[in-house]
Structures are given as C-alpha cells and as structure tokens.
Amino acid sequence: MYTVAFPMKHDQKVFLIKFFAALIAMYLLVAWNPVNDHVIVPATRGIAVAAGALLHAIGQNVIVSGTTIASSRFAVNINNGCNGIEAMLILLAAIGSFPATWRARLIGLGIGAVIVQFINEIRIISLYLIGAYRPSLFQIFHTAVWQVVVILAAIIFFLQWSARVAPNRLANGS
C-alpha cells in the first residue's frame, strides 16, 4: 500500500501546537469553579439580561432571573455551552496562536468577540421565540443549527482575519 505524506510547514505545526495547548488551557481555566462562578456565570447573566431586554423590546413579556429568560409560554436557561464562551475560546486560541502583531491580535479579538456575541444573542432570542411559538423545532435548532452557526462564525472570522493579517506579516518580513 502506498501512502503519500504531505509534510506540514514548520509554521503550521507551531500554530497547531500553540492553538491546541491554548485551547486546552483555556477550557481548564473556565471549568475551574472560581473562574466559572466569578467570571463565566456573571457574563452569562449579562448575556441573559441583554437578550431579555431585546425580547422585551420586540413585545415579549419575559422576566430574566439569573441566566433564565422566562414567560408564561416558555423558559430558556443559558448554560455553559450556550453562552458563546466556547466559540470565543476557539477564536482566542486561534488568534492568540497566529503569528501577528499584538495590536492586530487585540483588534481581531475585539471585533471577533463582538461578532460572536452578537450572533449568540440572536441565537438566544431565536431559541426563546422558537420554544415559545414552535416548540417542536426547539431541539433541532438548539443542538444542530445554532451550535454549528456560532462556532462556524468564529472560524470564518478567524479565517478572514488571518487572511487579512498574513499579507501584512509577509510584507513586513515577520
């Protein structure tokens, strides 16, 4: 049997090693109870409050309690995995591992975080509305559609950002 090996360039190997090491470290950090309790849960509460305010603005009579958005029709609790943090960790690990200036990384992280959280807010709002008005569709949109969309948004942003930063890095001889 013949196999063809496509050797990876050194820079690609270094990026992948840094990326996976950073991703593992960040997942362990956010899974640590003090970080989860004092950073992730309050951030998730803020996400719930923002989604609740937007739902209220479009005429939904919802109440936000902690990480739960509820009405007489439906309630959704924003747990870890549904707060956009995982997509942000993937984006942070990718941008942080990419050979770019710190300025470019910070700009990329700032813009990327806004985009990911904006999409995640749309996700939460739509999941509430689907649960309230089309509950038979809730599970598929929750697990299959929106999970993929949020993660894909982070990946697409990284690809766009890195394509934009890479020519500058090459032109500067870095």
For each residue, the residues with C-beta under 8 A, 3 or more apart:
1:
2:
3:
4:
5:
6:
7:
8: 12 13 16
9: 12 13
10: 13 14
11: 14 15 99
12: 8 9 15 16
13: 8 9 10 16 17
14: 10 11 17 18
15: 11 12 18 19 97 98 99
16: 8 12 13 19 20
17: 13 14 20 21
18: 14 15 21 22 96 97
19: 15 16 22 23 93 94 97
20: 16 17 23 24 93
21: 17 18 24 25
22: 18 19 25 26 92 93 96 97
23: 19 20 26 27 89 90 93
24: 20 21 27 28
25: 21 22 28 29
26: 22 23 29 30 89 92 93
27: 23 24 30 31 89
28: 24 25 31 32
29: 25 26 32 35
30: 26 27 35 36 39 40 80 85 89
31: 27 28 35 36
32: 28 29 35 36
33: 36 37
34: 37 38
35: 29 30 31 32 38 39 40
36: 30 31 32 33 39 40 41 80
37: 33 34 40 41
38: 34 35 41 42
39: 30 35 36 42 43
40: 30 35 36 37 43 44 80 83 85
41: 36 37 38 44 45 67
42: 38 39 45 46
43: 39 40 46 47 83 85
44: 40 41 47 48 67 78 79 80 83 85
45: 41 42 48 49 66 67
46: 42 43 49 50
47: 43 44 50 51 67 78 83 84 117 120 121 124
48: 44 45 51 52 64 66 67 68 69 78 124
49: 45 46 52 53 64
50: 46 47 53 54 121
51: 47 48 54 55 64 69 78 121 124 125 128
52: 48 49 55 56 62 63 64 69
53: 49 50 56 57
54: 50 51 57 58 121 125
55: 51 52 58 60 62 69 125 128 129
56: 52 53 59 60 61 62
57: 53 54
58: 54 55
59: 56
60: 55 56 71 128 129 132
61: 56 71 72
62: 52 55 56 69 70 71 128
63: 52 69 70 71
64: 48 49 51 52 68 69 70
65: 68 70
66: 45 48
67: 41 44 45 47 48 77 78 79 83
68: 48 64 65 75 76 77 78
69: 48 51 52 55 62 63 64 75 76 77 78 124 128
70: 62 63 64 65 74 75 76
71: 60 61 62 63 74 75 132
72: 61
73: 131 132 133
74: 70 71 128 131 132 135
75: 68 69 70 71 131
76: 68 69 70 124 127 128 131
77: 67 68 69
78: 44 47 48 51 67 68 69 82 83 124
79: 44 67 82 83
80: 30 36 40 44 83 85 86
81: 86
82: 78 79 123 124 142
83: 40 43 44 47 67 78 79 80 120
84: 47 87 88 116 117 119 120 123 150
85: 30 40 43 44 80 88 89
86: 80 81 89 90 151
87: 84 90 91 116 120 150 151 153 154
88: 84 85 91 92 112 113 116 117 154
89: 23 26 27 30 85 86 92 93
90: 23 86 87 93 94 151 154 155 158
91: 87 88 94 95 109 112 113 116 154 157 158
92: 22 26 88 89 95 96 109
93: 19 20 22 23 26 89 90 96 97
94: 19 90 91 97 98 154 155 158 162
95: 91 92 98 100 105 108 109 112 158 161 162
96: 18 22 92 93 105 109
97: 15 18 19 22 93 94
98: 15 94 95 105 158 162 165
99: 11 15 169 174
100: 95 104 105 108 162 165 168 169
101: 104 105 169 174
102: 105 106
103: 106 107
104: 100 101 107 108 165 168
105: 95 96 98 100 101 102 108 109
106: 102 103 109 110
107: 103 104 110 111
108: 95 100 104 105 111 112 158 161 165
109: 91 92 95 96 105 106 112 113
110: 106 107 113 114
111: 107 108 114 115 157 161
112: 88 91 95 108 109 115 116 154 157 158 161
113: 88 91 109 110 116 117
114: 110 111 117 118
115: 111 112 118 119 153 157
116: 84 87 88 91 112 113 119 120 150 153 154 157
117: 47 84 88 113 114 120 121
118: 114 115 121 122
119: 84 115 116 122 123 149 150 153
120: 47 83 84 87 116 117 123 124 150
121: 47 50 51 54 117 118 124 125
122: 118 119 125 126
123: 82 84 119 120 126 127 146 149 150
124: 47 48 51 69 76 78 82 120 121 127 128
125: 51 54 55 121 122 128 129
126: 122 123 129 130 141 146
127: 76 123 124 130 131 138 141 142 146
128: 51 55 60 62 69 74 76 124 125 131 132
129: 55 60 125 126 132 133
130: 126 127 133 134 135 137 138 141
131: 73 74 75 76 127 128 134 135 138
132: 60 71 73 74 128 129 135
133: 73 129 130
134: 130 131 137 138
135: 74 130 131 132 138
136:
137: 130 134 140 141
138: 127 130 131 134 135 141 142
139: 142 143
140: 137 143 144 145
141: 126 127 130 137 138 144 145 146
142: 82 127 138 139 145 146 147
143: 139 140 147
144: 140 141 147 148
145: 140 141 142 148 149
146: 123 126 127 141 142 149 150
147: 142 143 144 150 151
148: 144 145 151 152
149: 119 123 145 146 152 153
150: 84 87 116 119 120 123 146 147 153 154
151: 86 87 90 147 148 154 155
152: 148 149 155 156
153: 87 115 116 119 149 150 156 157
154: 87 88 90 91 94 112 116 150 151 157 158
155: 90 94 151 152 158 159
156: 152 153 159 160
157: 91 111 112 115 116 153 154 160 161
158: 90 91 94 95 98 108 112 154 155 161 162
159: 155 156 162 163
160: 156 157 163 164
161: 95 108 111 112 157 158 164 165
162: 94 95 98 100 158 159 165 166
163: 159 160 166 167
164: 160 161 167 168
165: 98 100 104 108 161 162 168 169
166: 162 163 169 170
167: 163 164 170 171
168: 100 104 164 165 171 172
169: 99 100 101 165 166 172 174
170: 166 167 173 174
171: 167 168
172: 168 169
173: 170
174: 99 101 169 170
